[in-house]
Amino acid sequence: MSGMEMDKLASDYLLTNEEAADIALEYGVVPVIPDDKGPEIYPRITPNDMSMHPLRPPVVTIMGHVDHGKTTLLDTLRSSSITASEAGGITQHIGAFSVQLDGGENITFLDTPGHAAFSAMRARGANATDIVVLVVAADDGVMPQTKEAIQHALDADVPIIVAINKCDKAGVDPSQIKEELLQYGIQTEDLGGDIQAVEISALKGTGVDELSENIVTLAEVLDLRAEVDIPVHATVIESQVEKGHGNIASVLVKRGTLSIGDIIIAGTAWCKVRNMTDDRGNSVSSVGPAGAARVTGWKEIPQAGDMVLQAESEAQAKSVVNHRVEKRKNKSQLASISSMNDKRRETHARENIERAEEKAHARAVREYYQGIRSSYPDPLEKKDGSEEGVDNPEANKPALLLPIIVKGDVSGTVEAVEAALGRLPNKKIKPVVLNTGVGPVSESDVAIASSSEQCVIIAFNVKADKKTQNVAKRQKVQIMSSRIIYKLLEDVEQLMLDRLPSVFVDDLQGEAVVQQIFDITMKGNKTASIAGSRVTSGLLTKSAKTSVLRNDKVLYTGEISSFKNVKSDIFEASKGQEFGIAFDGFEDLRQGDVIQSFRQKELPKKLE
């Protein structure tokens, strides 16, 4: 086994197909390995010479930080009103729009969200594009999502045009933005680089024509061409479930032509194209390269980012999808086996160390009784299962869990919300996503939530009908509706804080010093010691927790049984006031003892 690099195997180790085959071959047995090759389709190889194929419009992605004016720029470019319909003026998911300029040139724009939660969607936009327009607000400069957008564009090796927005504002200096961009590898033309920078005001339309001309010029230099007479090759931009239309996917065609009636596959979903509409809602019969359309007819919802390929028939599409589902299942099983083997290796290593320590301790005990050692060995530390934070699952397990079901309008949004929840502080309470889905909140979602204690349903850009809301109310299931990602995260954090138990500490509210001890006769001829005292600071209250200290050592902590001023019962005594005091079950009071009064103070809750 060691010769086969399998020296770390154990009796409970699960072998993969390859490992089992290697062992069989070592012993002269021919293994029978299941053939993993099944029906599959692939995009056509791109020809070396594209000059014979027609030019296609450029695909341009608008990227940048939240609220830097990306959607307003698109709004100006296509003379429509997107921003007004977007919650909080912030784009929530990728949209694909085709724009025809005054000169007749067409450009397809992708609009990516700017909020931190939508990183994966920005990366998808960068990888599906020909040109990135980086929008930077002149009054705000380079911000976190600006840096991230730059990195996505550089990683995808996509040319960049910088649009410095809000240049109409008083006191802004676009040259400072250009200098700031130098730190992140963006060197504009007027600073000796090759990246174009255009000063614009998306709101007023200033400089937008120049930006469009620069995009067209760069597209001509890139000489973007694509075949139109081959099976379609496209990308899923977004997907969602729409009432009355079923499963819908926004598709960006890269090569070929997509037509009504075509059979297409995306990931583990397939579709016979029933209907297509453009970004203005108009029905179209076909879409060529760099064109975008909303496609209906999907049997399942494809995932955003999936490659779309055309199949010859429904039978081929079903066969390919079934094979992909099986491959995904096998891959998941292999990952589970690998994880299980890793855990078993760790367990064996820990047990070997413990056995070695026990043997060493037993040997040391023998040596002590044989007179070899002068002292008895220290007892072995009792193991509580494993080393903290490594093998012990309880070490990293938070005390509380917040079960969540996420429903959203489109798959990319659901993906982004789930990822954002996973990045919330989770040492004290951890949000756990039980289920996700695209579409409105349903009664089945409520049923799943009610089966888990205190589960919350997040409805992002979707609603629950009246019947579902009533069911949720009866089942005491909370539905959190939101349309703005950062507001949603704030609400979830507040919910997490509310679920944390309150922590109280003793807050010193006053001190007194015993001046003299008096013995008084109580009912039944019983005597009791009363400490005549004076408040030296703060306030003492009868209902508060009280301690008695002598030489800085706490002798007693408990409740006050008698609290008087002269002969009248009092409930509190302030600084300088004298009083007599006695305690339940404690009479060993002496002159000079310090009496402290505490109030319970709730500590502010914090997530970690």
N, C-alpha and C positions, 0 to 999 in steps of 0.2 A: 504493500500500500504506500509506503514512504517513497518508493521509486516512482509511483504514479502521482506524487504530490497529494496524497490523501492520508497523510500521517495524523491528521487531526480528527479523524472520524471516530465516532462512538457508536455503541450498540443501538442508540435511539436516533441516529442521524438519518435523515430522509434523503435518498439519492435522487438526483435529476436524471433525465433520460441519458444525457451524455456521460455522466459518471457511471451509471449502470452499464452502458455500452462499453466503456473503457475496461471495466472489471471483467465483463464477459470475454472481450478480446484477449485480455491478459491470460485467461484460462483456456484459450483456444476454442471458445464458443462464438458462433456468429450471431450477433444480436439482431433482432427484428425491431427496427425503429419505425414508429408510425410516421407516415409521410405527412409533413406539415404543409406541403405545397397543395394549395387548393385553387379554386377559381378566383381570379383577381384581374383587375384592369388597371392600366397605367397610362399616364399622359404620353402623347406622341413626342418623340425626340425632336427638339427644335432644330431646324435646318441650319447649316453653317452660313448659307447665303440667304439672307432675308430680303434682299433688294427686290425680288420679284413679287413680294407680297405688299399689299396696300398699307399706307400709313394709318395709324390709329390714334385716337385722342390720348393725351397724357392723363394718368391717374395721379391726382395731387391730394396729399393729406395735409390738412391744416392742424398744426400741433402747437402746444404752448401751455402756459400755466392757467389755472382756473380764473375766469373773469378777466382775461387779458384781451378779449374781444374777438375770439375765433368765430363764434356763431354770428356775431354782428357782421363780420367780414363776409361770411358766406351769404348772409341775408342781403348785403349790399350787392354782391356779385350776381345773384340770381333774382334780385328785386322782388323778394317775397318776405314773409315775416315768420322766421323760425323762432327768434328769441322770445317773442311774446307768448308762444305756446310752451316754452321750456320752463320748468319749475325753477324759480329763483334766477332766471336768466342764464342757467348753467345747462349745457348739453348733457343729457343723461346716457345716451348710447350712440354708437356709430351710425351715421346716416350717410347714404351715398346719393349724390346729386349731380345731374348733368347740366352744364351751363353752356349756352351758345353766346359767344362774344359778338360784338358789333361787326367784326371782320369775318364772321362766319365760322371761326374756329370753335371746336367743341372741347370742353375740359370736364372731366369727371372729378368731383371733389369728394373726399372723405372727411368727415368732421369727427374728431376724437375728443372725448371728455378731458377736462383738465384736472379734476380732483384726484388726490393721491390714491383713492380706492380703485381707480380705473387704469392702473398701470398695464395690465395684460391687454386691455383693449387698445391702448396707444401702441403697444408693441405690434399687435395685429395690423393696425393701420399702417405702421412704418414698413412692415414686411409685404404689404399688398400694394405698394405705391411706386410711382416712378420719380416723383419730386415731392419733397417736404417743404411746406411753407411754415417757417417757425415764427409765430406771432409773439412779440415781446412788447409789453406796455412800456411806453417811454417814461411814465410816471411811477413805475414799479420795479423795473429792471429784471435781471435774471433771478428767477425763483425756483423752488425745488422741482416743480413739474417741467420747467423750462430745461433744467439740466438733464432731467430724465429723458425728455423728448429729443434733446441733442444726442444723447447716448444711443437711443433707439435708432435714430437716423444714421448715425455713424456705424453702428453694428450692422445695419441692413445695407450699408454702402449705397445710400440714396443721396443724390444731390440736394442741397439745401438752398432755399432763398429766404432771407430774413425780412420779415415785415415788421417794422417798428411802428406800433400802433399808438393812437392817442397823441399824435404829434401836434394836434390843435390845441392842447392844453397849455396854459401859460406857465412859463418857467421850466419847461422840460428841455433836455439837451440830448438829442439822439446820438451825438458823438460819444457820450459817456456809455450808452448801451453798447455801441460797437466795441469800445475799449474793454468793457466788462466781458463781452462775448469771447474776446481773445483768450481769456483764462480757460475757456472750455473748448479750445480748438477751432473756433469759428472766426476766421480771418476774412473780413469783408474786402471788397475791391479797393476802396479808398484807403485801406490800411495795408495794401500790398498783397492781398490775398485774391482768391478767385470766386468768392461767394458774394452774390449780389445782395444788396440791402436796399430796401425801398421804404421811405418814410410815408406813412399813410394815416388817415383818420377813417376808420371803418364806419363810424357813425355818420360822418359828413360825406363820405365817398371820395375824399381827397387822396390822390395817389393810387387809387385802386386800379385805374386804367393802366397806369405804368406797371403795376404789379402783374396784371393780366398779360401785358406785352412781354414782360420778362419771362413769364411761365411759358408762353408760346415760343419765344426765341430759344429757351433752353430745351424745349421739347423738339424743336427742329434740329438742334445740335445732337440730341440723343438719338434721332432718327428712329422713332418708335414705330415698329411694324408688327403685324400679327396675321396669321392665316385665318381665313374666314370660311373655308370650305372643308374643315376637318371636324371630327367629333369634339364637342365643346369641352373646354377645360376652364373652370371658374373657381371662385372662392366664396364661401359663405361669410357674409359680412355680419349679419344678425339673424336671429330666428325667434319666433314667438307664436303663441296661440292666440288667435283673434276670433272673437265671437261671430258666428255666422260664416266664417271663412276657414276655420280649422287651423292646421299647422301652416305657418308661413315662414319663408326664409328670404332675406335680402341677399341677392347673389351678384357678384361682380365678375363679369366674363373676362378672361385673360386671353384665350385663343378660341377660334371657332365661332359658331353662331348657335345660340340657344333659341329653340322654337317651341311653340305650343305642341304638345304631343310627344316631345322627346322624353326618353327614359334616362334619368340621371341618378347618380349615387353620390352621397356625401357622408363619409365615415360609415356609420352603421344604419344610415337612413337612406331610403330611396324614394323616388318620386316620378310619377308620370305627369308632366307639366300640364296642368289644367287651365291655368290663367296666369298672365303676367301683367303687372302695372308698373309704370315709371314713377319717379319721385313726385309727380304732380297728380298721381292717381289715374292717369289715362291708361287704358288697355293697350298693350302692344303684342304683336304676333311673333316678333323675333327681336333678339338683342345680340349685337355684334361685340367685337373686342373693345374693352374699356367701357362697355355699357353696363348699367346697373338696373336691376328689376326686382320687384317682390314677386316671388313664385309661390303658387298654391298647388296642392296635390300631394304633399308629403305624407307618407304613411306614418313616419315618426318625426320628431323634431330634430333636425341636424344641429350640430354644435357650431358656434361661431368659430371661424378659422379653418373649418374642414375644407379639404379639396373636393371640388365637384367635378365628376367625370361622367361622360355619356356612355350608357350601355346599349348593346344592340337590341335587347329585348327585356321584357319583364322577367322572364325566366332567368336570364343571365344576372339581372340586378338582384333578384332574390337569392340566387346562389352565391354571389359575391358577398352580399350583406351577411348571410348565414355563416360563411367562412370567416369573415372579419369578427363577428360576434364570438365564434368559437376560439379564434386566436386571442382575442382580448381576455376571454375567460381563462385560457391556458396561461397567459402571461400573468394574470392575477394570481393563479394558483402557484406559479413558480416564485413569485414575489413572496407569497405567504410561506412557502417551504424554506426559502432563503432566510426570512425573518425568524422562523421557528428554529432553524439550525443555529443561527447566530445566538439566540437566547439559550439554547441548550449548551452551546460551547461555553458561554459565560457561566452557566450554572455549574458545569463540570469543572471549569477552572477554579471557581470559588470553592467548590467542595474539595478539590485537591489541596488548595491552600489550607483549608480548615483541618483536613486530615493530617497534613504535615505539621501544623501547629499543635494538634493534639498529641501526635507522636513525640514531638520535641518536648512538650510539657510532661508527658509520662516518663520520658527518659530523665528529665531533670528531677522529677520526684524520686525515681529510683536512685539517682546519684546522691540525693540528699540523705536517704535512709542508709546508703552504703558509706556515708561519711565523705564522699567526694566533694559535695557542695556544702558550704557552711550555712546557707540559708534556704528556707523552703521557697520554691518558686512562686511568683505571683500567680493567682488563679487566672485562668483564661477568661477574657471578656466574653460575656454571653452575646452571641450573635442574634440580631433581631431580624435576620433574613438575608442581609447583604450590606454592602457599602452604601451609604446614603447617596442618592442621586444617580447611582450607576445601575445596580441590579435590583434595588428595592423599588417596586412600582409605587409604593405609598409615599416615597420620599418626594417625588415630583407631582403627586396627585393633589390637586387643590381640594380644599375642604368642601367647596360648594360647586355645583354645576348649574348653568342656565341653559336649559334645552330650548332650541329655536327651530322653527320651520320658516324657510325663506321662499316667498312667492314674488315673482317679478314679471314685468311686461315682456322682456326679451331675455334670451339666455345669457348674453354678455353681461347684462345688469345683474342677474342672479349670481353669476360667477364672480363679479366684482364685489358684490355685497358679502358673499360668503368669504372671500379672501380678506376683505376689510375686517370682518368679525374675528377672523383668525389672528389678526394683528393687534387686537385689543389686549390690554394688560390682563393676565389670567392667573396670577399666582394665588390670589385669594378666592376668586370665583371665575370659572371658565365658561365662556359661551360655547355650546356644543350644537352644531347644526345637525338635526336629526333627519331632515328631508328638505329637498328643494324642488321647485317646479316653476314652469312658465304658465301664466294665466291667472285668472282671478282666484281668490281664496274659496275653496269648496268645502262642503260638509265633511268630505273624507279627510281634508286637512285638519279640520276641527276634531274629528274622531281620533286621529293620530296624536294630536296635541293633548287631548283630554286623557289619553292613556299614559302620558308622562307627566309627572308632578310639576306643576307651575311652568309648563311649556308655553312659550310665546310665539305667535305667528307674526312674521314681518311681511307686510303687504307693500311692496315698493312699486309705485306707479300702477298698481292694480287695486281693485275694490272687492269687497264681499257683498253679495246681494242681501236683501233684507232678511230672507229666510236663514241664510248662513249666519248672519249677525245674531239673530235670535237664538239659533242653536249654540253659538259660541257663548252667549250670555248665560244660557241655562247650564252649560257645561263649565262655566267660569273660566273660559279660555280668553286670554287677552290678545286682541289683534292690534298691532302697531302699524298704522298707515303713515307712509311718508313718500315724498316726491323728490327730496333733496338729500343726497348721500351724507353730507357732513352733519346735517340736522338729525338724520337717522342714527348715526354713530353716537352723537351726543345723547340721544334718548336712550339708546341701549346701555351706554355707560352709566347713566343715571339709574336705570333699572337694575343694573348690576350692583350699584352702591346701595340701593334700597333693599336688595336681597341680602346684603351682608349683615351679620348680627351687630348690634350696638355694643361698643366697648366703653366701659366706664372706668374712670380712675378717681382716686381720692384726692380732692383738691383742698388744701389747707385753707380754712376760712377764718380761723382765729386761735389765739393762745391765751392761757391764763396761768397764774402761778398761785399755788396753795400758800396762804398766809398763816393759817392757824387751824388746828384740828379741834372740833367740839364734839363731845359725847352728849347725846340727847336721849331722853327716855321716850320710847314709842309706846303704842298701845300694847297691853299685856306685860308691862314692866320690862320690855326689851329695850336694850340700848343700841344706838346706831351712831357711827362716826360720820360727822358732817365736816366737809372741808370748806372752811371760809377762804374764798379766793378772790382774785381781782384780775379782770381782763387786761392783758398787756398789749394786745394787738388784735385787730379785726373784730370778729363777732362769733359768739358761742350760741348755738341753738340746741334746745332740748331734744329735738327729733333727729339731730345729726349723729353720725357715727363719731365716737369720742375715744381718745386714747390717753393713758396716763404714762408719763415718762419720768424716769429717775436716772440721773447721770447719762442722759441720752439713750437709755435702754427702755424699750417699751415693756411695761409691766402688765398692762391691761388694755383691751380694746373691747368696747361693748356699748351698752345703752345707759343713759342717765335715768336713775330711778326717782331722784328728788332734785328740783332746781328752784331755789327760792331767793327772793330778795327781802330781807327781814323775815316776815312771816307769810308773805304773799308768794304764791306760785307764779313763776315767770316762764316765758317761752324762749326768750333770748336775752343776751347781755352783751353790751357793746364796750368798746375800749374805755378803761378807767372805772367801769362799774364793778361793785362788789356783790358777791352772791354766795350762797351756800349750796353745795353739791354733794350728792351721794350716788353710788353706782350699784347696779345689780350684781351681787356675788363678789364684790371686791371692796374691802375696807382697809387694806394696808396702805392708807394714805399718810404722807408725812409732809411736814413743812418744806417748801422748796420744790415739791413735785410740780411738773409742768403738765397742764391739761390742754390737749389739742382737739379742736373740733373740725371735722371734715364734711364736705358736701360732695355728692356724687357728680362728677363732670363727664359728660359724654364726649369722647374724642371724635374729631371729624373723620368721616370714613374716606379711605383712599384706596384706589386700585393700584396694584403693583404688577 
